Amino acid sequence: MASEHKERTGSFSSSSADTATHEDNEKLARLDQTGEGHENPKKPEELELGDLGEREDDGLLPKEPVKEEPPKSNFSSALIWMVVNTLATIGIVFTNKAIFSDPSLKLAQLTFAAFHFVITWLTLFTLSRPQFAFFVPRRAAVKDIIPLAVAMSLNVILPNLSLAFSSVTFYQVARILLTPVVALMNFILYRATLPRNAILSLIPACVGVGMVSYYDSLPSDNSNVKTTSPLGVIFAFSGIFASSLYTVWIASYHRKLQMSSMQLLFNQAPVSAFLLLYVIPFVDTFPVWSEVPVNRWVMILISGLFASLINISQFFIIAQTGPVSSTVVGHVKTCSIVALGWMASGRAIGDKSILGVFIAIGGIMAYSIVMLKEKQKQAAQSAQEK
């Protein structure tokens, strides 16, 4: 799917599924474990560690929220789900890249997104059944969901288009910009600020992404070296803006409609798929379906399976681990995808863009460390006040 963040993320089928802001998708279950809404806008520091890559979702909540019990914490179980989430996120990025490398499927993005929305809904429907009871499904008015469903579609389609026209390395490194863009939007909309050290750490992250954008888009004399096209750069930055706006907008919808992440996604996914049906005939370029190789169909099914595993594993990760573990998992996914993408790109170790990769990843890691320390400091101060 779709990052990373949540996204990436993400779990909505976007290939960034979890890597983008440690993508974006790792926090879909946080609110389902409490059943509680937030009264105040989220600050950027809160978003990165628990919610930045996440897609906060909402609906119409009864007066008395129903608390849902998360799975009991168990180290071995948490570790297994973190491994599953990491492998599924890496898998969906490279599987989708392989699918999009087929010229006949590269321009069928809306159809692919609709397929993933259906898979997401089926997964959430299963998780909401009494046998599993991961969350209690609630209805939201379609008129309230439509604007968010449109934003959700752009949040998936644009990053996937970026992946289709970019190298995996550039695609993943560019998603790092979700963090500073969301922070900037929160400052503009809510005047929410970051600690000075956090802001300083985001500067090299942005510089690193800029370096990768420049060097990765340069034409290469070696036909085996995979580069990023100008379209890939445009789609990447458009996707970052759309994903950031969606992240901030979701937080607003959550406060407004008072519904948990899984509950709102459960409402969003089918609406997004339905709306895309009206646009697909005018936008997508369809292949001759009978000529699509069997291995491509298998890849599409595997991509859907990875999306389901990401959705399921996220719930357990959020329920059984803390912000440190979630942040570490996000960085592991980012580094793994970038490293594997570099190996597959055919670039030499001495390529200039690798410096930008290290600078960008180093900057976002430094940001995470600063925000973790800030959160611990705030927790200590709160404990003293009590």
Residue, then its C-alpha position, 0 to 999 in steps of 0.5 A: m500500500a501503501s510507507e511509512h508513515k505511516e505511514r507512511t501509511g501505509s496500511f491503506s495500501s500505500s507502499s509507504a506503509d510505514t516508513a514514511t514518518h515511520e510510516d505512517n501506519e503504525k499508529l492506526a490502533r492507538l485510539d482503539q485501545t482507549g476509546e477516547g478522543h482528544e480535546n486539543p490539537k496534536k502537537p508535532e512532537e506527539l505526532e512523530l512519536g505516536d501519531l505522525g506517520e499515523r492516520e488518526d481517524d474518526g466517526l460518530l461516537p455514542k455519549e459513553p465511549v466503549k473501552e476496548e481491551p488491547p491484547k495482553s502485553n507479551f515480549s515474544s508476541a510483540l517481537i513476532w508482530m514487530v518482525v511481521n510488520t517490518l517484513a510486510t512493510i518491506g515486502i509491500v514496497f518491493t512487491n508494488k515496485a515490481i508490479f508498477s515496473d510492468p508498463s501495462l500496470k503502471l498507469a492503472q493506479l486507481t484500480f490498484a488503490a481500489f483493490h487495496f481499499v477493499i482488502t483493507w475493509l475486509t481485514l478490518f471487518t474480520l478484526s471487528r467480528p466478535q471472535f476477534a473483537f479488536f475494535v467495535p465498528r461504528r457507523a458514520a454519515v457518508k456525507d462526513i466521510i466523503p471528503l476524508a475518503v477523497a483525501m485518503s485516496l490521494n494519500v495512497i495514489l500519489p505515493n504509489l505513483s511516486l514509487a512507479f516513477s522513482s527508484v525505491t531509495f529516492y521514494q523512501v528517503a523522500r517520505i522522511l519529509l512528512t515529519p517536517v511538513v506535518a510539523l509546519m502545517n501544525f504550526i501554521l494551523y495550530r501554532a504548535t511548536l517544536p523544541r529548538n533541538a528538534i527543529l535543528s535536527l530536521i534541517p539536515a533531514c531536509v538537506g539530505v532529501g534535497m541531495v538525494s532528489y538532485y543526484d538520483s534524478l540525474p541521467s546515468d550513462n549506465s543503463n543498469v542504474k535505476t534513476t528517478s524521473p522528473l515525474g517521480v519527483i513531482f509525484a513524490f512531493s505532491g504525495i508528501f503534501a497530500s499525506s501531510l495534509y491528510t495526517v493533520w486533517i485526520a486529527s481534526y476529524h478525530r476531534k470532531l467526530q470522536m471515532s477511533s482510527m480503525q473505526l473511521l478507516f472501516n468507514q473510509a475504505p469502502v467509500s474510497a473504493f466506491l468513489l474511485l469506481y467513478v473516476i477509474p474509467f476516465v483516468d486509468t489505462f487498462p492492460v489487456w487483462s488476459e495478457v497480464p502474466v500469472n506472476r503479476w496476478v500473484m504479486i497483486l495478491i501478495s501485495g494485498l496479503f502484505a497490506s492485511l498483515i500490516n493492518i493486523s500487526q500494527f494493532f498488536i505493536i501499538a498495544q504491546t510496545g511503547p514509543v521507543s519500540s515503535t520508533v526503532v521499528g520505524h527506523v529499521k524499516t526505513c533503513s532496510i528499504v533504503a539499503l535494499g533499494w540501493m542494492a537493487s538500483g545498481r549504483a556504486i557505493g561511491d555515488k554522491s547520493i549516498l551522502g544525502v541518504f545518510i544525512a537525511i536518515g541521520g537527521i530524522m533519527a536525531y529528531s526522534i531521539v530529541m522527541l523521545k527525551e522531550k516526552q520523557k522529560q514531560a512525563a517526569q514533570s507531570a509525575q512531580e506535579k502529582 
